[in-house]
Amino acid sequence: MYKHIILPLLFRFDAETIHHTVTRFLKIALSIPGMSALFRSLYVVKDPRLARTVFGLTFPNPIGMAAGFDKNAELISELSDLGFGFVEIGTVTPRPQPGNPRPRLFRLKADGGLINRMGFNNKGAGPAAERLRHFARNRGGRQVIVGGNIGKNKDTANEQALSDYLICFRELFDAVDYFVVNVSSPNTPGLRDLQERGPLTQLLTALQQENRLRPAPKPILLKIAPDLTNGQLDDIIGIVAETGIAGVIATNTTISRDGLATDTATVTQMGAGGISGRPLRERATEVIRYLHQQSGGAFPIIGVGGIFSAEDAQEKLRAGASLVQVYTSFIYEGPALAKRINKALLNDL
């Protein structure tokens, strides 16, 4: 029903507008007494065999919602009720920012993908932290793990980027279970320059120093681009070892336009931005496999990119991922996606 009736209707509208409309509807619907329990009964797969303990945290299941869907920590309860074992909020910046001019989100229907150049549009780290504290006080037995994806404001020079990451880290520290350092979005000018070995090592070392001042440090992960060379991936492996961060998320969106079914003129008209969804599946798996094999499985990897089915999830897990995340496929496949994947994973045990 979703793919044949609801999805074609949703696709009649601007992608970003319909995202906000659907999420508002979801919040309203699940605020009705009894609806949250009904959704959990329909979509949550409860089985201890699905649980995964990764970087010291126990995830109720290995399927998470990737950063970008819930930028402002407004949908933790709702996504938990739809069966996700963890939700990554953000990317959050120290100060609110509007992001890039609209339109900035486009569908590649023939490819099962999206192009986005959102530009870290969010309401800021402080308000996100307060919403997360509200969720913690009212979680209603939900066991969902929450990650905080942090970045820098667009108008902050790379030389001052560390200050922005530290502000976000301090604001969110008592409100999230783990952190993700985002230096790999293609939609903030110059951000990917921070992936180079020197500045990235300095950034992660400083965050780890701040982290270790706390009685109970939080896991810090690095989210990387799929467009890195093998040499750069080797650098990532070295940086993880040198800084002692907890792991890597592979991967962010790609700037490559190779192999798309959508005609070139249409893609060109959409303009700049990162591609997510099915076009990313193969490359994301390659990156996961390379990191896992070259490092000897030295650190956990969260796999993300083109996971539309249980087979896609298994592909990432076999390549070396400990957990997986979805986003674009949730739009194309509908609210039962996490349930379908979790049930299939159980059948394979």
N, C-alpha and C positions, 0 to 999 in steps of 0.2 A: 504493500500500500504506500509506504513512504516514497520509494523510488519511482513509482509509476504515477502517483497522484500528487503527493505533497511536494516532492522535490521540483517537478516542473512548474508548479505554482510559485514556489519560492524563487526560482530562477527567472521569473518575470520581472523581478525588482533588482535594484542596485544591490550589489553584494554586501557592502558595509551597512546600508540601511536595513536590510533584512536581517543581518546578524543582530543588530540592536533590537529590532522588533521581536525576533524569536526569543532572545534571552530575557527581555522584559516579560514576555508572555510566560516563559518558563518560571520566572520568579513569582509572578502573580499566581499562576496555577498551583505551584507547590506551597504557597502560603495558605491555601484553603485547608481547613482542618481535615485530616485524613488523607490528603493527596500525597504527601511525602511518604507515608507508610505504604500507600498503594504503589507508588513508583518503585520503592525499594523492593516490594514483593515481585514486581514485574521485571526489574532490570538488574538487581544485585545478585550475584552468584556467590553464596557463602560456602566456602569449603576450605578447611585448613591446609589442604594440599596446594592451594594457589598461593599461599603466603610465601614471601621472599624476604630474607634478611640480607640487606645490602648496606654497605658502609655504616653498620651499627644500627640501622633502622629496620623495623619489621613492617613491610608493606602487605596489606591484606590480599592484594593480587598484583600482578606485574604490569597492569595496563594503566597508563597515566594520560592525563590531558596535558599536552605540551603548552609551553608559554605562548602567549599571543591571543589565546581564546578568552581568557579571563585576566585582562590586563590590570584590573583594579581590585582584585580579590573580592568580587561581588557574587561569585557563583560557586563557592566551595561546596555548600550544602547541596545545591542542585546537581552538580556533577557527581558528587558522591552518591546521590540517590539514583543516578543513571548508571552506577556500577563501576565507576573509576576508583582504582586503589590509591591513586595519588593525583594531585593537581598542582601544576606549576604556574604561579601567578606572575604577571609582568609581561614584558620587561618594564621594571619600575625605575624611575629616575629620581634624583633628589627633589627637584622642583617639578610642578606640573608643566606639561607642554602639550601643544595641540597636535604635534606631528606634522607630516607633510600635507600639502594641499590635496583636497579631494577632486576627482576620484582617485583612489589609491589602492583599491582592491578589485581584482578582475578574475573572472572564471575562465579556465581553459577546459571547457566542457569535453572536447574531444580527447583530452589527455588525462582527465580526472585530476586536474591540478588547479592551483591558484597562482596569480602573481600579486604580490603585495609590496608596497613601499610606504607602509604606515608611518614609520619614523618615530617609534617609541612614544606614541600618543598615550598619555596616562595622567592620572590625577596627583601623582607624587607619592613618595615613600611614606610620609607621615600618615596620610589618610588610609593608605593600604594597610599599614600596620594596625591602625585602630579597627578597621573592619575585620582583620584577622583575629584580633583579641576578642572582638564581639563573637566571632564564630567559635572560638575556643571556649567561651563561656556558655554557648548555646548549641554545642555540637550534637546533642541528643543521641549520644551513643555511636555516632559515626566514627569509624576508625581511619578515615582518610589521612594520608600523609600530605603535607603541604610544603612545596618548594618555593623559594623566592628568587626570581630571575632579575638580576640587577644590571644597570647600565649607566651611562653618563648622559647628561643633557647635551643637546645638539650644539649649544653655544659654548660648551666647555672645551677648551683646547686640550689636545691629547696630553700635553705637558702637565695639565692639572687634573687629568682624568682620575687619578688615584683618590683625590679628595671626594669626588662624586661617589665612587664605589664604596668608600669608607662611610660616607653619610648614609647610604642605603643599607649597608651592612649593620650599622649601629641602630638605625631605626627599626629594622625588621628582625633583629637578632632574637628577641624573646617571642616572636610571633610566627616563625617558620621552623620547619624541621631540618631543612638543608638549603644551601645557597647555590645559585648558578651564576657564574660570571659570564656575561654576554659581551664578547668582543668581536662577534662574527656576523652581526646583521649587516647586510649590504645597504641599508637604507638610512644610516647616519653617516654623513661624509667623514671619511678618514678613520672611522671606527676600526675597520679591519687592519689598519696599520698596527694596532695594539696586539695583533696576533704574532708579530715578529718576536723572535726569541728574547731579545734584550728587554723591551718594554713589558712583555707579558710576564717574564720571570720577576721583574721588579714589582709589578702589580700584584701577582699572586703571593709573592713573598711577604709583602706588606699586609695583605689581607690575612694571611696565615699568622703573622705576628700579632695582629689585633685579635684574631680568633683564639690564640693560645693564652691570651690574658684572661679569658673567661674560665670559670670553674668547670663548665661543660662545653667545650668547643663544638661547633656545628660542622657537619660535612660541607666542604666547598668543592663544587664541580666546575669544570670549564666547558662551555658550549663552543664547538668549533664549526667552521665552514666546510662544506663538501668539496670546495674548490681548491683545497690545499694540495700541494704536491707530496709525493712520498717523502722527500727530504724534509718538508715542513712537518709532516706527520711524525717523522723521527724526532724532530725538535720537540713536538708536543709530548712524546713519550719521555724525553729527557727532562722536560720542564715539570711534568707530573712527579717524577722521581725526585727532582731537586727541591721542589717546593713542598712536597708532601700533601698535596691536595687529594681529595677522596676519589676523584674519578673524572670521567669525560662524558659529555652528551654529544652524540654524533648522529645526525648533523643538523645544522641550521639550513636555511634555504640556499638555493644555488643561483648564481648569476648566469649560468650557462643556458643557452637556448637550443642546444643540439637535440636532434631526434624528436622534436615535437610534431604531433599530428595536426595541430592548429596551424593554419596557413601563416606564412611569414609576415604578410602585410598586416594581418590582424594582431599578431604578437607585437610587431613594431609600433602599431598605433597605441597599444596599451602602455608602452613605454618602459621605463626602468623599474627595477624591483626584483625581489627574490622569488624563485619558483619553489612551490611545495607540492606535495601530493605524489601521484604515481610517477611523474618524470624523475623524481628524486630517489625512487626505491632502490634501483640497482647501485647507484653511486654511494648512497648511504651505507648499504650493506658492505660494499667494498672497503669503505673507510673503517667500519667496525671490525671487519675481519683482519685488516692490515694492523690496526692498533692492537688487537687482541693477540695476534700471532707474533708480531715483532716485540711486544712487551712481555711475552710469555704469560699473559693473563695477569699482569702485575696489579691492575686496578680495574674496578667495575666500570662498565660502559652502559649508558642508557641509550638505546637505539631509537631513532626517530627518522621518518622519511618514507612516505609511500606505503604505510601499513594500512591496507584496506580489508584484510581478512586474517583468519587464524594462520593460514599458510604464510602470509607475509610476516606476521609476528614471529612464527617459528623460524623463518629464514634469518631474521635478526638475532634471535636467541641462539641459534646454531652457530652463527658467525662469531658470537662472543659476547653479545649483550646480556646483561643481567635483568634488565627491565626494558620496557618499550613505552613509547608515547605516540599519540595520534593527535591530529587536529583537522587537516583537510579532509581526511576520510570520514570524520564525524559528520561533516557537512554533506558529503556525497552519499554516505551509507545510512545515516540516521541514528536515532537515540538508542537503538539496541546493539550498537557496534561492540561496546565493551562486553556486554553479556555474551554475544556470539563468540567472541574470541576466547573469553574465559571458559565457556562451556567446551569449546573445541580443545583447549589446552588440557582440560580435565580428561577428556576422552583419549588423549594421547599418552596419558600417564600409565 
